[in-house]
């Protein structure tokens, strides 16, 4: 593999010096900018398609919904577009245009894993090709290759391409703005700043952290106009952009975000408290920043909590040093501007900084560019010490390619987040269709609105998982709602109740409901199916889940059956 990559890179890379990564000069063609590594574009294209393949396979494998997806997706089962403006169930907060797009897709294609994940998947694929364009405008030579490769094979990009959450939308909206700002800086196209002003209401309606990207990029553009003495028309367009940004933010905050965040502010504040800088103890801030950036925040192409992203942090520091030495103020601003506003919001305890890579998805393009610059810088240092440039490029590309292939292999081997997710969906697929074949079946919560465990439908419980799997199976198998006219001695009515053992069952209300039911129906069976909900290691017990079934037949049906049996007629058992 290394030999093949060395051949692909060509003989021109045998030089012992790598051109330092720097922005492409205005008017310089891409082929001219990358002429010192003529075959880099081939590898760039290969990594783009590797990224497409990894995302396509993840989407095609149709992972079971996991709890974080279910918490949001359960809101698409019965809510109207107007009801999505209200506080969401299960402590969820999401931009309204994303919610409406998801609701429209579900309405058009039905409630399924593929439909729920379609919009994030499209955003992720589009982001791959748009990022290549951004990277080729900002960087040259090996840095372009490494930026695209890191972006294409990074676990967050692959994972969230097939997850029904707005994180790929965050990245896509950020990339659109970044691409326009870079194009404006290099071409000074008069149409771009007014276009950004027009786009603000839509962008902020699709993504909450887009406000950090838009604000940071606006500061960068303002700095460029100040240093280069921008024209009066440019200043007017820039002011219009900022006015549109402020007005759009206030509008969406008043219409949606205030309602959602207001309902969840106390819960989210407690849930995210470790992801806010300890401003009350400023002496701890440096360590907090170091640990945060060496953990989930920089998990590109791989990484994680507890210092698992230290290698990426070192690459970013090398890239940062390169940008500072070369005085690449524009590139620094594109990264530092949005991140600084993000950090300020975290200091005010309004939005988490770090804690999970999903909160920094909108920064993924610039993080990948910075890490790629760091890789190219390290290879340049190695070339000065006499190491082969072509070999270094080949090895680096091979490592990134292996990461991408390993991501595909991992998904093929384990097409689920946890085995409990897999078992829960498998149960739903067999239970609901099988029960409907011989009985009239109804879910007490989703079909009748009866709730005997109210807390489990307000808190972060797996009841959302149960409700989503039920809705998916109803859609997949076209299962009808229970028809009481069809209930008979040979076709019972089955009422299904889900119960998470962590939450107290209101037995008094349940007994009252059973008593009311038995005025017209005879309870002939009660079955309780236990399910252990295990942690990701498939060993640690997190809770017990129960599916309770109550079977009823009409009282007059029983009488008719008893009479017919007495007359010697053969009947089928209920």
C-alpha positions, 0 to 999 in steps of 0.5 A: 500500500505504501509503495502504491501511494508513493508511486501515485504521488509521483517522482516530484515528491522525492524532494527533501522539502515540502512547500509550507502550507499557505493560502492560495494567492489571488488569481493563482489556479489550483493546478499552479498552486499544487504544481509541486505535488502533481498527483495530490488531487488524485488522492484528494479525490480518493479520500472524498469517495472514501468519505462518501462510501463510509457515510453511505454504508453507515446510512444503508446499514440502518442502525437502530435508533439510539436513545439520543435520537429517540428523544428528538424523533419521538416529537415527530410521531404525532406533533404538527408543525405548529406544535413543534414550536412548543417545548419538546418532550424529553428535554430536547432543544433543536432549531425549528427549520430542522424540525420542520424539515424532519417533520415534512420528510416523515410526512412524505416518506413515513416514520422510519430510520431512513426517513429520519436520517435522510436530511443529515445524510444529504447535508453530510455528503454535500459538506464533503464536496463543499469542504474540498472547495474550501480547503483548496482555496485556503491551503496548498499542496499536502495540506489540502490532501491532509485536510480533506482526508481528515475531514472525510474519515473523521468519526464524527462526520461519519457517525452524524451522517446517519443520525437524526440530530442537527449536527450535520446541519450545523456543519453544513451551514457553517461551511456555506458561510465559510466558503462564501467568506473565503471566496469574498476575501480572494475575489472581493465579489460584491454580491457575497456580503449581501447574499450572506445578509439575505441568508441569515434568517434561513441559516440561523433557523437551521442551526443554533451554533451557526450564530457563533460561526456567523458572528466570528466570520463577520468579525474577520470580514470587518478586520479585512475591510479595516486593514484593506480600507474597504469601499463604502459599498462593502462597509454598507453590505457588511453592516447589513449582514450584521443587522440581519444576523442580529435581527434573525437571531432575536427573531428565532430566539423569541419565536422558538429558542426562548420557549425551548431553552426556557423550559429546559434551562435548569435541566440543561444547565445541570446536565452541561455544567462540566462543559462550562469554563470554571470562571468562578475559579479562574486559576482552573481555567488553563487546565480546563482549556487544555483538557477540553481541547485534548478531549472530545472537542478535537476528536478529528479524525479520532479521539474522545474524552479523557485526553484521547485527542491529545495527538490531534491537539499537538497537530493543531498546535503545530499548525497554529505555530505555522500560521502564526509564523507565516502571519496567516491572520485571515486563517487564524481569524476563521478559527479563533473568531467563532471559537471565541464567541462559543467560549464566551457563550459557555462562560455565560453558561448558555452553550457547552464548550467541549464535553462532546464533539457534537457541540463543535461540529460547526468548527470541524472544517477549520479544525481539520484545516488546522490539523492538516497544516500541522501534519504538513508542518511536521513532514516539513521538519522531517524533510529538513532532517533528511527524511523522504518527503514522498515516504512521509506523504505516503505513510500519512495518507496510509494511516488516514486511509486505514482510519477510514476503512476501519470505520467502515469495518467497525460499522459492518461488524457492529451495525448498532450503537449498543446491543440493547438498541438492537434487541429493542428493535428486533423485539418491536419487529417481531412483537407488533406484527405478530400480535396484529396478525391475531389480535386487535392491538393498541399502545396505551400511550401513543394510541390512546394517550393513557400514561400510567408512568408520567415521569418516564415520558418527561425525563430521559428514559428509554420510553422514547426508544419504545415509542419510536420503535413502535411507530417505525414498525407501524409504518414499516408493516402498515399496521392498522389501529385497533378496531373495537368492532373486530374484537371477539372471543377469537380475536382479543384486544391487546393493550400494551403498556411500557414501563421503565423500572426507574420510574414509579408506576401509578398503580391506582390509576392503572387499577382504575383503568382496568376496572373501567375496561372490565365493565365491557370486557373480560380480562383473560390474560396479563403478560409482563415481558422483562428486558434488561437495558444494558450499558454499551459494554453489554454487561452493566445493568442500567435498568429493567424495562417491561412490556405489559400486555393486557388481553380482553375479550367482549363479555357477550362474546364469552357468553356466545362462545360458552353457549356454542361449546355447550351445544357441541360446536368446536371453537378456537381458543382465545 
